[in-house]
Amino acid sequence: MSLIEEEEQVIARVQEYLADREERAKRPAPAAIATGYEASDLAVLFRGQA
């Protein structure tokens, strides 16, 4: 495999990554992840960073 082929593969992977990232950014955010948990429980679990 030549250096040019490797560069083309890297460029293609970066383009795919950026396109996927852009597509994910368009999707709505998931519902509250911590639904059903008490804030005090999460504060203990995450040392007050919840």
MMTF fields as JSON, N, C-alpha, C and O atoms, coordinates in Angstrom:
{
  "mmtfVersion": "1.0.0",
  "mmtfProducer": "UNKNOWN",
  "numBonds": 199,
  "numAtoms": 200,
  "numGroups": 50,
  "numChains": 1,
  "numModels": 1,
  "chainsPerModel": [1],
  "groupsPerChain": [50],
  "chainIdList": ["A"],
  "bondAtomList": [4, 2, 8, 6, 12, 10, 16, 14, 20, 18, 24, 22, 28, 26, 32, 30, 36, 34, 40, 38, 44, 42, 48, 46, 52, 50, 56, 54, 60, 58, 64, 62, 68, 66, 72, 70, 76, 74, 80, 78, 84, 82, 88, 86, 92, 90, 96, 94, 100, 98, 104, 102, 108, 106, 112, 110, 116, 114, 120, 118, 124, 122, 128, 126, 132, 130, 136, 134, 140, 138, 144, 142, 148, 146, 152, 150, 156, 154, 160, 158, 164, 162, 168, 166, 172, 170, 176, 174, 180, 178, 184, 182, 188, 186, 192, 190, 196, 194],
  "bondOrderList": [1, 1, 1, 1, 1, 1, 1, 1, 1, 1, 1, 1, 1, 1, 1, 1, 1, 1, 1, 1, 1, 1, 1, 1, 1, 1, 1, 1, 1, 1, 1, 1, 1, 1, 1, 1, 1, 1, 1, 1, 1, 1, 1, 1, 1, 1, 1, 1, 1],
  "groupList": [{"groupName": "MET", "atomNameList": ["N", "CA", "C", "O"], "elementList": ["N", "C", "C", "O"], "formalChargeList": [0, 0, 0, 0], "bondAtomList": [1, 0, 2, 1, 3, 2], "bondOrderList": [1, 1, 2], "singleLetterCode": "M", "chemCompType": "L-PEPTIDE LINKING"}, {"groupName": "SER", "atomNameList": ["N", "CA", "C", "O"], "elementList": ["N", "C", "C", "O"], "formalChargeList": [0, 0, 0, 0], "bondAtomList": [1, 0, 2, 1, 3, 2], "bondOrderList": [1, 1, 2], "singleLetterCode": "S", "chemCompType": "L-PEPTIDE LINKING"}, {"groupName": "LEU", "atomNameList": ["N", "CA", "C", "O"], "elementList": ["N", "C", "C", "O"], "formalChargeList": [0, 0, 0, 0], "bondAtomList": [1, 0, 2, 1, 3, 2], "bondOrderList": [1, 1, 2], "singleLetterCode": "L", "chemCompType": "L-PEPTIDE LINKING"}, {"groupName": "ILE", "atomNameList": ["N", "CA", "C", "O"], "elementList": ["N", "C", "C", "O"], "formalChargeList": [0, 0, 0, 0], "bondAtomList": [1, 0, 2, 1, 3, 2], "bondOrderList": [1, 1, 2], "singleLetterCode": "I", "chemCompType": "L-PEPTIDE LINKING"}, {"groupName": "GLU", "atomNameList": ["N", "CA", "C", "O"], "elementList": ["N", "C", "C", "O"], "formalChargeList": [0, 0, 0, 0], "bondAtomList": [1, 0, 2, 1, 3, 2], "bondOrderList": [1, 1, 2], "singleLetterCode": "E", "chemCompType": "L-PEPTIDE LINKING"}, {"groupName": "GLN", "atomNameList": ["N", "CA", "C", "O"], "elementList": ["N", "C", "C", "O"], "formalChargeList": [0, 0, 0, 0], "bondAtomList": [1, 0, 2, 1, 3, 2], "bondOrderList": [1, 1, 2], "singleLetterCode": "Q", "chemCompType": "L-PEPTIDE LINKING"}, {"groupName": "VAL", "atomNameList": ["N", "CA", "C", "O"], "elementList": ["N", "C", "C", "O"], "formalChargeList": [0, 0, 0, 0], "bondAtomList": [1, 0, 2, 1, 3, 2], "bondOrderList": [1, 1, 2], "singleLetterCode": "V", "chemCompType": "L-PEPTIDE LINKING"}, {"groupName": "ALA", "atomNameList": ["N", "CA", "C", "O"], "elementList": ["N", "C", "C", "O"], "formalChargeList": [0, 0, 0, 0], "bondAtomList": [1, 0, 2, 1, 3, 2], "bondOrderList": [1, 1, 2], "singleLetterCode": "A", "chemCompType": "L-PEPTIDE LINKING"}, {"groupName": "ARG", "atomNameList": ["N", "CA", "C", "O"], "elementList": ["N", "C", "C", "O"], "formalChargeList": [0, 0, 0, 0], "bondAtomList": [1, 0, 2, 1, 3, 2], "bondOrderList": [1, 1, 2], "singleLetterCode": "R", "chemCompType": "L-PEPTIDE LINKING"}, {"groupName": "TYR", "atomNameList": ["N", "CA", "C", "O"], "elementList": ["N", "C", "C", "O"], "formalChargeList": [0, 0, 0, 0], "bondAtomList": [1, 0, 2, 1, 3, 2], "bondOrderList": [1, 1, 2], "singleLetterCode": "Y", "chemCompType": "L-PEPTIDE LINKING"}, {"groupName": "ASP", "atomNameList": ["N", "CA", "C", "O"], "elementList": ["N", "C", "C", "O"], "formalChargeList": [0, 0, 0, 0], "bondAtomList": [1, 0, 2, 1, 3, 2], "bondOrderList": [1, 1, 2], "singleLetterCode": "D", "chemCompType": "L-PEPTIDE LINKING"}, {"groupName": "LYS", "atomNameList": ["N", "CA", "C", "O"], "elementList": ["N", "C", "C", "O"], "formalChargeList": [0, 0, 0, 0], "bondAtomList": [1, 0, 2, 1, 3, 2], "bondOrderList": [1, 1, 2], "singleLetterCode": "K", "chemCompType": "L-PEPTIDE LINKING"}, {"groupName": "PRO", "atomNameList": ["N", "CA", "C", "O"], "elementList": ["N", "C", "C", "O"], "formalChargeList": [0, 0, 0, 0], "bondAtomList": [1, 0, 2, 1, 3, 2], "bondOrderList": [1, 1, 2], "singleLetterCode": "P", "chemCompType": "L-PEPTIDE LINKING"}, {"groupName": "THR", "atomNameList": ["N", "CA", "C", "O"], "elementList": ["N", "C", "C", "O"], "formalChargeList": [0, 0, 0, 0], "bondAtomList": [1, 0, 2, 1, 3, 2], "bondOrderList": [1, 1, 2], "singleLetterCode": "T", "chemCompType": "L-PEPTIDE LINKING"}, {"groupName": "GLY", "atomNameList": ["N", "CA", "C", "O"], "elementList": ["N", "C", "C", "O"], "formalChargeList": [0, 0, 0, 0], "bondAtomList": [1, 0, 2, 1, 3, 2], "bondOrderList": [1, 1, 2], "singleLetterCode": "G", "chemCompType": "PEPTIDE LINKING"}, {"groupName": "PHE", "atomNameList": ["N", "CA", "C", "O"], "elementList": ["N", "C", "C", "O"], "formalChargeList": [0, 0, 0, 0], "bondAtomList": [1, 0, 2, 1, 3, 2], "bondOrderList": [1, 1, 2], "singleLetterCode": "F", "chemCompType": "L-PEPTIDE LINKING"}],
  "groupTypeList": [0, 1, 2, 3, 4, 4, 4, 4, 5, 6, 3, 7, 8, 6, 5, 4, 9, 2, 7, 10, 8, 4, 4, 8, 7, 11, 8, 12, 7, 12, 7, 7, 3, 7, 13, 14, 9, 4, 7, 1, 10, 2, 7, 6, 2, 15, 8, 14, 5, 7],
  "groupIdList": [1, 2, 3, 4, 5, 6, 7, 8, 9, 10, 11, 12, 13, 14, 15, 16, 17, 18, 19, 20, 21, 22, 23, 24, 25, 26, 27, 28, 29, 30, 31, 32, 33, 34, 35, 36, 37, 38, 39, 40, 41, 42, 43, 44, 45, 46, 47, 48, 49, 50],
  "secStructList": [7, 7, 2, 2, 2, 2, 2, 2, 2, 2, 2, 2, 2, 2, 2, 2, 2, 2, 2, 2, 2, 2, 2, 2, 2, 2, 1, 7, 7, 7, 1, 7, 6, 6, 6, 6, 7, 7, 2, 2, 2, 2, 2, 2, 2, 6, 6, 6, 7, 7],
  "xCoordList": [0.857, 0.0, 0.906, 1.858, 0.608, 1.427, 0.965, -0.132, 1.837, 1.527, 0.289, -0.505, 0.125, -1.043, -2.32, -3.328, -2.297, -3.482, -3.809, -4.979, -2.792, -3.023, -3.614, -4.537, -3.091, -3.621, -5.077, -5.901, -5.389, -6.774, -7.7, -8.833, -7.224, -8.043, -8.274, -9.38, -7.239, -7.376, -8.364, -9.233, -8.229, -9.145, -10.579, -11.499, -10.771, -12.117, -12.696, -13.874, -11.869, -12.363, -12.717, -13.722, -11.911, -12.208, -13.503, -14.322, -13.693, -14.928, -16.14, -17.178, -16.02, -17.125, -17.413, -18.571, -16.355, -16.527, -17.244, -18.189, -16.793, -17.398, -18.849, -19.691, -19.149, -20.529, -21.406, -22.539, -20.879, -21.633, -21.856, -22.945, -20.827, -20.941, -21.988, -22.778, -21.99, -22.971, -24.386, -25.32, -24.532, -25.845, -26.324, -27.491, -25.429, -25.806, -26.191, -27.063, -25.561, -25.87, -27.281, -27.886, -27.808, -29.151, -30.237, -31.386, -29.87, -30.856, -31.226, -30.394, -32.458, -32.85, -32.087, -31.736, -31.847, -31.159, -32.039, -33.265, -31.414, -32.221, -32.939, -32.521, -34.005, -34.75, -33.818, -32.744, -34.222, -33.388, -32.842, -33.595, -31.567, -30.906, -31.202, -31.326, -31.311, -31.465, -32.92, -33.198, -33.841, -35.253, -35.502, -35.073, -36.182, -36.54, -35.575, -35.838, -34.464, -33.51, -33.679, -34.013, -33.449, -33.497, -32.209, -31.126, -32.325, -31.154, -30.134, -28.927, -30.614, -29.691, -28.9, -27.725, -29.528, -28.813, -27.725, -26.616, -28.052, -27.066, -25.927, -24.775, -26.235, -25.201, -24.212, -23.006, -24.717, -23.833, -23.004, -21.791, -23.634, -22.951, -21.882, -20.789, -22.177, -21.247, -20.558, -20.014, -20.575, -19.905, -20.331, -19.503, -21.632, -22.185, -22.087, -22.395, -21.665, -21.505, -22.681, -22.577, -23.775, -24.937, -25.758, -26.772],
  "yCoordList": [-1.171, 0.0, 1.237, 1.32, 2.154, 3.352, 4.397, 4.328, 5.348, 6.429, 7.21, 7.635, 7.398, 8.128, 7.356, 7.957, 6.04, 5.234, 5.332, 5.433, 5.304, 5.416, 6.782, 6.878, 7.825, 9.167, 9.26, 9.863, 8.673, 8.701, 7.963, 8.39, 6.858, 6.112, 6.93, 6.948, 7.599, 8.433, 9.565, 9.847, 10.199, 11.291, 10.782, 11.442, 9.624, 9.052, 8.753, 9.009, 8.208, 7.913, 9.189, 9.233, 10.214, 11.483, 12.078, 12.583, 12.022, 12.539, 11.764, 12.36, 10.446, 9.627, 10.003, 10.133, 10.178, 10.544, 11.889, 12.026, 12.866, 14.198, 14.184, 14.865, 13.414, 13.314, 12.654, 13.08, 11.608, 10.925, 11.852, 11.884, 12.603, 13.537, 14.604, 14.969, 15.095, 16.103, 15.528, 16.191, 14.305, 13.647, 13.445, 13.69, 13.0, 12.805, 14.117, 14.134, 15.218, 16.518, 16.968, 17.752, 16.493, 16.862, 16.112, 16.552, 14.983, 14.173, 14.851, 15.52, 14.678, 15.267, 14.59, 13.412, 15.353, 14.813, 13.75, 13.854, 12.73, 11.701, 12.294, 13.306, 11.65, 12.084, 12.02, 11.422, 12.622, 12.652, 11.266, 10.304, 11.185, 9.897, 9.375, 8.167, 10.258, 9.848, 9.794, 9.887, 9.646, 9.595, 8.496, 7.355, 8.852, 7.878, 7.818, 7.114, 8.54, 8.543, 9.805, 10.866, 9.684, 10.831, 11.632, 11.056, 12.95, 13.81, 13.544, 13.589, 13.271, 13.019, 11.733, 11.664, 10.718, 9.475, 9.708, 9.187, 10.497, 10.796, 11.64, 11.465, 12.548, 13.375, 12.503, 12.752, 11.483, 10.562, 9.769, 9.635, 9.258, 8.437, 9.218, 8.7, 10.455, 11.265, 12.331, 13.294, 12.172, 13.084, 14.531, 15.44, 14.721, 16.073, 16.696, 17.879, 15.947, 16.501, 16.189, 16.375, 15.731, 15.375, 16.576, 16.453],
  "zCoordList": [0.0, 0.0, 0.0, 0.775, -0.842, -0.938, 0.078, 0.631, 0.289, 1.223, 0.787, 1.626, -0.501, -1.023, -0.723, -0.351, -0.876, -0.569, 0.92, 1.291, 1.771, 3.206, 3.543, 4.352, 2.934, 3.181, 2.733, 3.42, 1.6, 1.105, 2.064, 2.286, 2.632, 3.59, 4.857, 5.397, 5.323, 6.52, 6.251, 7.075, 5.115, 4.756, 4.679, 5.162, 4.078, 3.965, 5.345, 5.594, 6.246, 7.604, 8.351, 9.06, 8.202, 8.872, 8.328, 9.096, 7.017, 6.421, 6.926, 7.213, 7.038, 7.563, 9.011, 9.408, 9.798, 11.196, 11.322, 12.099, 10.561, 10.633, 10.17, 10.755, 9.128, 8.649, 9.712, 9.937, 10.368, 11.414, 12.602, 13.176, 12.968, 14.083, 13.786, 14.658, 12.569, 12.174, 12.22, 12.672, 11.754, 11.765, 13.208, 13.511, 14.096, 15.501, 16.159, 17.027, 15.767, 16.351, 15.983, 16.714, 14.878, 14.43, 15.19, 15.241, 15.778, 16.495, 17.813, 18.427, 18.24, 19.524, 20.667, 20.592, 21.703, 22.874, 23.522, 23.499, 24.097, 24.766, 25.976, 26.539, 26.347, 27.535, 28.742, 28.674, 29.812, 31.015, 31.322, 31.47, 31.41, 31.633, 33.033, 33.235, 33.973, 35.361, 35.808, 37.003, 34.882, 35.239, 36.273, 36.101, 37.32, 38.338, 39.508, 40.483, 39.435, 40.531, 41.363, 40.837, 42.644, 43.532, 43.371, 43.265, 43.354, 43.214, 44.32, 44.081, 45.51, 46.63, 46.415, 46.776, 45.832, 45.529, 44.49, 44.61, 43.47, 42.439, 43.004, 42.607, 43.922, 44.537, 45.297, 45.262, 45.984, 46.696, 45.695, 45.859, 44.691, 43.692, 42.956, 42.723, 42.585, 41.799, 42.648, 42.107, 43.964, 44.897, 44.69, 44.639, 44.575, 44.477, 43.117, 42.972, 42.093, 40.748, 39.852, 38.639, 40.379, 39.556, 39.211, 38.524]
}
